[in-house]
Amino acid sequence: MITVVAGGDSFIFGAELQDQINGAPSLSTYPALLAKEIDAEYVCAAMSGNSNSAIARMVMNACEQRLDQNLFVFV
């Protein structure tokens, strides 16, 4: 199975979308919909206001936790 790891800022997190509530990322963003379309696990490594270095670190941390999986990284 493939795991989609998406890193970014509020655009990838889906900060202003209707289904983004209680600090959980939206499942209506492009990478979330892509993961659903290809029947993959979705991991959101994004937060609103992230800088480039924070995005890189969050994506690397998410990937390191899943070394045994097939990863598709979306940044």
RODRENDREN-526650 format. One record per residue (C-alpha): residue in three letters; x, y, z; residue number from 1. Coordinates in nm, 2 decimals, decimal comma. Each point is the difference from the previous one (the first is absolute). Example, Ala and Ser with C-alpha at 12.3 -4.5 7.8 and 13.67 -1.06 7.14 Angstrom:
BEGIN
<rec><residuo>Ala</residuo><xx>1,23</xx><yy>-0,45</yy><zz>0,78</zz><num>1</num></rec>
<rec><residuo>Ser</residuo><xx>0,14</xx><yy>0,34</yy><zz>-0,07</zz><num>2</num></rec>
//
This chain:
BEGIN
<rec><residuo>Met</residuo><xx>0,00</xx><yy>0,00</yy><zz>0,00</zz><num>1</num></rec>
<rec><residuo>Ile</residuo><xx>0,12</xx><yy>0,35</yy><zz>-0,07</zz><num>2</num></rec>
<rec><residuo>Thr</residuo><xx>0,00</xx><yy>0,28</yy><zz>0,26</zz><num>3</num></rec>
<rec><residuo>Val</residuo><xx>-0,03</xx><yy>0,36</yy><zz>-0,12</zz><num>4</num></rec>
<rec><residuo>Val</residuo><xx>0,19</xx><yy>0,24</yy><zz>0,22</zz><num>5</num></rec>
<rec><residuo>Ala</residuo><xx>-0,10</xx><yy>0,36</yy><zz>-0,07</zz><num>6</num></rec>
<rec><residuo>Gly</residuo><xx>0,20</xx><yy>0,29</yy><zz>0,13</zz><num>7</num></rec>
<rec><residuo>Gly</residuo><xx>-0,06</xx><yy>0,37</yy><zz>-0,02</zz><num>8</num></rec>
<rec><residuo>Asp</residuo><xx>-0,18</xx><yy>0,29</yy><zz>0,16</zz><num>9</num></rec>
<rec><residuo>Ser</residuo><xx>-0,37</xx><yy>0,10</yy><zz>0,04</zz><num>10</num></rec>
<rec><residuo>Phe</residuo><xx>-0,07</xx><yy>-0,08</yy><zz>-0,37</zz><num>11</num></rec>
<rec><residuo>Ile</residuo><xx>0,09</xx><yy>-0,37</yy><zz>0,05</zz><num>12</num></rec>
<rec><residuo>Phe</residuo><xx>-0,14</xx><yy>-0,01</yy><zz>0,35</zz><num>13</num></rec>
<rec><residuo>Gly</residuo><xx>-0,34</xx><yy>0,14</yy><zz>-0,13</zz><num>14</num></rec>
<rec><residuo>Ala</residuo><xx>-0,02</xx><yy>0,27</yy><zz>0,27</zz><num>15</num></rec>
<rec><residuo>Glu</residuo><xx>-0,31</xx><yy>0,18</yy><zz>-0,14</zz><num>16</num></rec>
<rec><residuo>Leu</residuo><xx>-0,19</xx><yy>-0,30</yy><zz>-0,13</zz><num>17</num></rec>
<rec><residuo>Gln</residuo><xx>-0,33</xx><yy>-0,11</yy><zz>0,17</zz><num>18</num></rec>
<rec><residuo>Asp</residuo><xx>0,12</xx><yy>-0,34</yy><zz>0,11</zz><num>19</num></rec>
<rec><residuo>Gln</residuo><xx>0,31</xx><yy>0,13</yy><zz>0,18</zz><num>20</num></rec>
<rec><residuo>Ile</residuo><xx>-0,12</xx><yy>0,01</yy><zz>0,36</zz><num>21</num></rec>
<rec><residuo>Asn</residuo><xx>0,16</xx><yy>-0,05</yy><zz>0,35</zz><num>22</num></rec>
<rec><residuo>Gly</residuo><xx>0,36</xx><yy>0,02</yy><zz>-0,14</zz><num>23</num></rec>
<rec><residuo>Ala</residuo><xx>-0,04</xx><yy>-0,30</yy><zz>-0,23</zz><num>24</num></rec>
<rec><residuo>Pro</residuo><xx>0,11</xx><yy>0,05</yy><zz>-0,37</zz><num>25</num></rec>
<rec><residuo>Ser</residuo><xx>-0,26</xx><yy>0,02</yy><zz>-0,27</zz><num>26</num></rec>
<rec><residuo>Leu</residuo><xx>-0,07</xx><yy>-0,30</yy><zz>-0,21</zz><num>27</num></rec>
<rec><residuo>Ser</residuo><xx>-0,11</xx><yy>0,22</yy><zz>-0,29</zz><num>28</num></rec>
<rec><residuo>Thr</residuo><xx>0,35</xx><yy>0,11</yy><zz>-0,10</zz><num>29</num></rec>
<rec><residuo>Tyr</residuo><xx>0,16</xx><yy>-0,12</yy><zz>-0,32</zz><num>30</num></rec>
<rec><residuo>Pro</residuo><xx>0,24</xx><yy>-0,24</yy><zz>0,16</zz><num>31</num></rec>
<rec><residuo>Ala</residuo><xx>-0,28</xx><yy>-0,15</yy><zz>0,22</zz><num>32</num></rec>
<rec><residuo>Leu</residuo><xx>-0,22</xx><yy>-0,04</yy><zz>-0,30</zz><num>33</num></rec>
<rec><residuo>Leu</residuo><xx>0,29</xx><yy>-0,16</yy><zz>-0,20</zz><num>34</num></rec>
<rec><residuo>Ala</residuo><xx>0,06</xx><yy>-0,25</yy><zz>0,28</zz><num>35</num></rec>
<rec><residuo>Lys</residuo><xx>-0,36</xx><yy>-0,09</yy><zz>0,01</zz><num>36</num></rec>
<rec><residuo>Glu</residuo><xx>-0,01</xx><yy>-0,04</yy><zz>-0,38</zz><num>37</num></rec>
<rec><residuo>Ile</residuo><xx>0,29</xx><yy>-0,24</yy><zz>0,00</zz><num>38</num></rec>
<rec><residuo>Asp</residuo><xx>-0,12</xx><yy>-0,18</yy><zz>0,32</zz><num>39</num></rec>
<rec><residuo>Ala</residuo><xx>0,31</xx><yy>0,10</yy><zz>0,20</zz><num>40</num></rec>
<rec><residuo>Glu</residuo><xx>0,06</xx><yy>0,10</yy><zz>0,36</zz><num>41</num></rec>
<rec><residuo>Tyr</residuo><xx>0,01</xx><yy>0,38</yy><zz>0,05</zz><num>42</num></rec>
<rec><residuo>Val</residuo><xx>0,24</xx><yy>0,17</yy><zz>0,24</zz><num>43</num></rec>
<rec><residuo>Cys</residuo><xx>-0,02</xx><yy>0,38</yy><zz>0,02</zz><num>44</num></rec>
<rec><residuo>Ala</residuo><xx>0,34</xx><yy>0,15</yy><zz>0,11</zz><num>45</num></rec>
<rec><residuo>Ala</residuo><xx>-0,12</xx><yy>0,35</yy><zz>-0,05</zz><num>46</num></rec>
<rec><residuo>Met</residuo><xx>-0,09</xx><yy>0,29</yy><zz>0,23</zz><num>47</num></rec>
<rec><residuo>Ser</residuo><xx>-0,12</xx><yy>0,35</yy><zz>-0,06</zz><num>48</num></rec>
<rec><residuo>Gly</residuo><xx>0,28</xx><yy>0,25</yy><zz>-0,01</zz><num>49</num></rec>
<rec><residuo>Asn</residuo><xx>0,28</xx><yy>-0,25</yy><zz>-0,05</zz><num>50</num></rec>
<rec><residuo>Ser</residuo><xx>0,33</xx><yy>0,13</yy><zz>-0,14</zz><num>51</num></rec>
<rec><residuo>Asn</residuo><xx>0,20</xx><yy>-0,19</yy><zz>-0,26</zz><num>52</num></rec>
<rec><residuo>Ser</residuo><xx>0,23</xx><yy>-0,14</yy><zz>0,27</zz><num>53</num></rec>
<rec><residuo>Ala</residuo><xx>-0,29</xx><yy>-0,11</yy><zz>0,21</zz><num>54</num></rec>
<rec><residuo>Ile</residuo><xx>-0,17</xx><yy>-0,16</yy><zz>-0,30</zz><num>55</num></rec>
<rec><residuo>Ala</residuo><xx>0,32</xx><yy>-0,20</yy><zz>-0,07</zz><num>56</num></rec>
<rec><residuo>Arg</residuo><xx>0,04</xx><yy>-0,11</yy><zz>0,36</zz><num>57</num></rec>
<rec><residuo>Met</residuo><xx>-0,36</xx><yy>-0,11</yy><zz>0,04</zz><num>58</num></rec>
<rec><residuo>Val</residuo><xx>0,01</xx><yy>-0,20</yy><zz>-0,33</zz><num>59</num></rec>
<rec><residuo>Met</residuo><xx>0,33</xx><yy>-0,17</yy><zz>0,10</zz><num>60</num></rec>
<rec><residuo>Asn</residuo><xx>-0,14</xx><yy>-0,09</yy><zz>0,34</zz><num>61</num></rec>
<rec><residuo>Ala</residuo><xx>-0,31</xx><yy>-0,14</yy><zz>-0,15</zz><num>62</num></rec>
<rec><residuo>Cys</residuo><xx>0,21</xx><yy>-0,21</yy><zz>-0,25</zz><num>63</num></rec>
<rec><residuo>Glu</residuo><xx>0,24</xx><yy>-0,12</yy><zz>0,27</zz><num>64</num></rec>
<rec><residuo>Gln</residuo><xx>-0,30</xx><yy>-0,14</yy><zz>0,20</zz><num>65</num></rec>
<rec><residuo>Arg</residuo><xx>-0,11</xx><yy>-0,20</yy><zz>-0,31</zz><num>66</num></rec>
<rec><residuo>Leu</residuo><xx>0,33</xx><yy>-0,15</yy><zz>-0,13</zz><num>67</num></rec>
<rec><residuo>Asp</residuo><xx>-0,17</xx><yy>-0,34</yy><zz>-0,06</zz><num>68</num></rec>
<rec><residuo>Gln</residuo><xx>-0,27</xx><yy>0,14</yy><zz>-0,23</zz><num>69</num></rec>
<rec><residuo>Asn</residuo><xx>-0,01</xx><yy>0,11</yy><zz>-0,36</zz><num>70</num></rec>
<rec><residuo>Leu</residuo><xx>-0,01</xx><yy>0,38</yy><zz>0,01</zz><num>71</num></rec>
<rec><residuo>Phe</residuo><xx>-0,12</xx><yy>0,26</yy><zz>-0,24</zz><num>72</num></rec>
<rec><residuo>Val</residuo><xx>0,11</xx><yy>0,34</yy><zz>0,12</zz><num>73</num></rec>
<rec><residuo>Phe</residuo><xx>-0,20</xx><yy>0,30</yy><zz>-0,10</zz><num>74</num></rec>
<rec><residuo>Val</residuo><xx>0,15</xx><yy>0,34</yy><zz>0,09</zz><num>75</num></rec>
//
